[in-house]
Amino acid sequence: MALLNFRKRDAGAQAPTPVNPQVEAFLQGYSIEVMPRTAEKVENFRDLLPEGTRVYIAHIEGTPIEDMVATAARLARDGYPVMPHFPARIIRDKAMLEDWIARYQGEAGVDQALLLAGGVTTPHGEFDSSMQLMESGAFDRAGFKRLHVAGHPEGNRDIDPSGGMKNVEDALQWKQKLSERTDAQMALATQFAFDAKPIIAWADGLRAAGITLPVHIGIAGPAKLQTLIKFAIACGVGPSLKVLQKRAMDVSKLLLPYEPTDVLADLAAHKAANPDFNIEAVHFFPLGGIKTNATWAIENGGASAVPANAT
């Protein structure tokens, strides 16, 4: 068996870049996140994403539900399964929740969702957490087949204001119990991180604590270093922020865009050596742009990242 796969190239082109076979395997079935305003910049998703790629649609406060549903419908027409965000704190009541579900189902055939508290400090109504959304029973009644909930490998100051992981861990235990009562498939979709070691330690800790939910690990796509540092600070990324800070101190790398090559290679190697490792998929946050992220995946993911229109 060849140790490296090589992408095809046109005659006369430069030698192809070798693809790391472990990364290629690890990127199989990756997902990516968009917003209505970023999706508008993409002429054709099928030129960028593999067939069947799950596309999350982030719902930022102030985004009209009509824009969210229109984006979902467009992606669905292109053949992509859509997973819209349902941020609890901007949903006023059960009637609004059920209205959103009905719109997504009726106009885009949506049957999966990411449930999260959302970044709003003061709830707009009766919901404060993803757990309350799940307890409403609205998604089960609508026949949703998949529900993802948030995971935080490096903690979350919004959930644990004084630091630490206690409230995050308690919430995970609750979500684990719910997964045993719902017919929907559940998984943890995590915040992004930049260092494989804390990610591996966190994932192993989940298993030790009896959390068997599969993990879809958040990875920041290629972007300018200053952009990533800004997002990392805003999102409360902790230990792995040091990776970016160290890079910022290296003058030779300061002006070069960050790429997730190292963290993915380390995670992929760990998965290859430990097949039962509970990270089952990669979820990209395209902080440097959807096309930039997809292009990186195409160049580094081999068969796992071939766009739909290239097959």
C-alpha positions in Angstrom: 0.0 0.0 0.0 1.3 3.4 -0.9 2.1 5.6 2.1 0.9 8.8 0.4 -1.9 9.6 -2.0 -1.3 12.1 -4.7 -3.8 14.4 -6.4 -4.1 14.3 -10.2 -2.6 17.2 -12.1 -2.7 18.5 -15.6 0.2 17.9 -17.9 2.9 20.4 -17.4 1.8 21.4 -13.9 4.0 21.3 -10.9 4.4 18.1 -8.9 1.3 17.5 -6.8 1.4 18.0 -3.1 1.2 14.7 -1.2 -1.9 14.1 0.9 -1.6 12.7 4.4 -3.7 9.5 4.3 -4.6 9.8 8.0 -5.9 13.4 7.5 -7.8 12.2 4.4 -9.5 9.5 6.4 -10.2 11.9 9.3 -11.9 14.5 7.0 -14.3 12.0 5.7 -17.8 13.4 6.2 -16.7 16.8 7.5 -19.2 19.5 8.0 -19.0 23.3 7.7 -20.8 26.3 9.0 -22.2 29.3 7.1 -24.4 32.3 7.7 -26.9 33.8 5.3 -24.6 36.7 4.5 -21.5 34.5 3.9 -23.5 32.0 1.9 -24.6 34.8 -0.4 -20.9 35.2 -1.5 -20.8 31.6 -2.7 -21.9 31.2 -6.3 -22.2 27.5 -6.3 -21.6 25.3 -3.2 -21.3 22.2 -5.4 -18.0 23.6 -6.8 -16.6 23.7 -3.3 -18.2 21.0 -1.1 -18.4 17.2 -1.4 -21.8 15.6 -2.1 -23.7 15.2 1.2 -21.7 17.6 3.3 -23.7 18.7 6.3 -24.0 22.5 6.4 -24.7 24.2 9.6 -26.4 27.6 9.4 -25.4 29.9 12.3 -28.3 32.1 13.6 -26.9 35.4 14.8 -29.1 37.6 16.9 -31.0 40.0 14.5 -30.9 37.7 11.5 -34.5 37.4 10.2 -35.8 33.8 10.2 -36.8 34.4 6.6 -33.1 34.7 5.7 -32.2 31.6 7.6 -34.9 29.5 5.9 -34.1 30.9 2.4 -30.4 29.9 2.9 -31.5 26.4 4.1 -33.8 26.0 1.1 -31.0 27.0 -1.3 -28.6 24.5 0.2 -31.2 21.8 0.3 -31.9 22.3 -3.5 -28.1 21.9 -4.0 -28.4 18.5 -2.3 -26.8 19.3 1.0 -28.3 18.3 4.4 -28.9 21.4 6.4 -28.5 21.8 10.2 -29.7 25.2 11.3 -28.8 26.6 14.7 -31.6 27.0 17.3 -30.3 29.5 19.9 -32.5 29.2 22.9 -32.1 32.7 24.2 -33.4 34.4 21.0 -36.5 32.2 20.8 -39.3 33.9 22.7 -41.6 30.9 23.4 -42.8 27.5 22.3 -45.0 29.1 19.6 -41.9 30.7 18.0 -39.9 27.5 18.3 -42.6 25.5 16.6 -43.0 28.1 13.9 -39.3 28.0 13.1 -39.4 24.2 12.9 -42.4 24.2 10.6 -40.8 26.8 8.3 -37.5 24.8 8.0 -39.4 21.6 7.4 -41.9 23.0 5.0 -39.5 25.1 2.8 -36.2 23.2 3.1 -37.1 19.7 4.4 -34.9 20.1 7.5 -34.8 17.2 9.9 -31.8 18.1 12.0 -30.7 20.9 14.3 -27.9 22.3 16.5 -29.4 23.3 19.8 -27.5 25.8 21.9 -28.0 28.6 24.4 -26.7 31.3 22.1 -24.5 34.2 22.8 -27.2 36.5 24.1 -26.8 37.5 27.7 -30.4 38.3 28.4 -33.0 35.7 27.1 -35.7 37.2 24.8 -38.3 35.0 26.4 -38.9 31.7 28.3 -35.8 29.7 27.0 -32.4 30.0 28.5 -30.6 26.8 27.5 -30.5 24.1 24.9 -31.8 21.7 27.5 -35.1 23.6 27.7 -35.4 23.4 23.9 -35.0 19.6 24.1 -37.4 19.3 27.1 -40.1 21.0 25.0 -40.4 17.9 23.0 -41.0 20.0 19.8 -38.2 18.3 17.8 -39.3 14.8 18.7 -42.9 15.7 17.7 -41.6 17.0 14.4 -39.7 13.8 13.8 -36.2 15.3 13.7 -33.7 12.6 13.0 -30.5 14.3 14.4 -29.9 16.8 17.2 -26.5 18.1 18.0 -25.6 20.0 21.2 -22.6 22.1 22.1 -19.4 20.8 23.5 -16.6 22.9 25.0 -13.2 21.2 25.2 -11.7 24.2 27.0 -14.7 25.2 29.1 -17.1 28.1 28.6 -17.2 31.3 30.7 -20.8 31.8 29.9 -21.7 28.5 31.5 -19.0 28.5 34.2 -18.4 32.3 34.9 -15.7 31.6 37.5 -13.8 29.2 35.3 -13.5 25.4 35.5 -15.7 22.8 33.9 -18.3 21.8 36.6 -21.5 23.3 35.0 -20.4 22.2 31.5 -19.8 18.7 32.8 -23.2 18.6 34.6 -24.9 19.7 31.4 -23.2 17.0 29.4 -24.4 14.4 31.8 -27.9 15.7 31.3 -27.5 15.6 27.5 -26.2 12.1 27.7 -29.3 10.9 29.6 -31.6 12.7 27.1 -29.8 10.9 24.2 -31.0 7.7 25.7 -34.6 8.9 25.7 -34.9 10.5 22.2 -35.2 8.7 18.9 -33.0 11.3 17.3 -29.3 10.7 16.8 -27.3 13.0 19.1 -23.7 14.3 19.0 -21.5 17.0 20.5 -20.5 19.8 18.1 -17.7 21.6 19.8 -16.2 25.1 19.9 -12.9 25.3 17.9 -9.5 24.8 19.4 -6.0 24.9 18.0 -4.0 22.3 20.0 -4.7 18.6 19.8 -3.4 17.7 23.3 -6.2 19.4 25.3 -8.8 18.1 22.8 -7.6 14.5 23.2 -7.5 14.9 27.0 -11.1 16.3 27.0 -12.4 13.6 24.7 -10.8 10.9 26.8 -12.3 12.5 29.9 -15.8 12.3 28.4 -15.5 8.6 28.0 -14.2 8.2 31.5 -17.2 10.1 32.8 -19.6 7.9 31.0 -20.4 10.3 28.1 -20.7 8.2 25.0 -22.1 10.9 22.7 -19.9 11.1 19.5 -17.8 14.2 19.1 -17.8 16.5 16.0 -14.7 18.5 16.7 -14.7 22.2 15.9 -11.7 23.3 13.8 -11.0 26.9 12.7 -10.4 27.0 8.9 -7.5 29.0 7.3 -7.6 32.7 8.2 -5.4 35.6 9.1 -3.7 35.2 12.5 -5.2 38.4 13.9 -8.7 37.3 12.8 -8.3 34.0 14.7 -6.9 35.6 17.8 -9.9 38.0 17.8 -12.4 35.1 17.5 -10.5 33.0 20.0 -10.7 35.7 22.7 -14.3 36.4 22.0 -15.3 32.7 22.2 -13.3 32.0 25.3 -10.9 29.5 23.8 -8.4 28.8 26.6 -5.3 26.6 26.6 -4.9 26.3 22.9 -4.9 30.1 22.4 -1.2 29.8 23.3 -0.6 28.1 20.0 -1.7 31.3 18.2 0.1 33.5 20.7 3.3 31.6 20.1 2.8 31.9 16.3 2.3 35.6 16.6 5.7 35.9 18.3 7.4 34.3 15.3 8.1 37.1 12.8 8.6 34.6 10.0 4.9 33.4 10.5 3.3 36.6 11.7 2.0 37.6 8.2 1.3 34.1 7.0 -2.3 32.8 7.2 -3.0 30.2 9.8 -3.9 26.7 8.5 -5.2 23.8 10.6 -2.7 21.4 9.2 -0.9 20.6 12.4 -3.9 20.2 14.7 -5.7 18.0 12.2 -2.6 15.9 11.5 -2.2 15.3 15.3 -5.8 14.4 15.8 -5.8 12.2 12.7 -2.8 10.3 13.9 -4.4 9.7 17.3 -7.5 8.5 15.6 -5.5 6.1 13.4 -3.7 4.7 16.4 -6.9 4.6 18.5 -9.9 3.6 16.2 -12.4 3.8 19.1 -11.4 7.4 19.8 -14.8 9.2 20.2 -14.2 12.0 17.7 -16.1 10.8 14.7 -16.1 13.9 12.4 -14.6 17.4 11.8 -16.7 20.5 11.8 -15.1 23.5 10.2 -15.6 27.1 11.2 -14.6 29.0 8.0 -13.4 32.1 9.8 -11.3 33.1 6.7 -14.1 32.5 4.3 -16.0 29.5 3.0 -14.1 29.3 -0.3 -10.8 29.6 1.5 -11.7 26.8 3.9 -13.1 24.5 1.1 -10.0 25.0 -1.0 -7.8 24.0 1.9 -9.9 20.9 2.4 -9.7 20.1 -1.3 -5.9 20.5 -1.3 -5.4 18.4 1.9 -8.3 16.0 2.1 -7.9 13.9 -1.0 -10.9 11.7 -1.8 -12.7 13.0 1.3 -13.0 16.6 0.0 -13.7 16.2 -3.7 -16.4 18.8 -4.6 -19.7 17.4 -5.9 -19.3 19.0 -9.3 -15.8 17.4 -9.7 -17.1 13.8 -9.3 
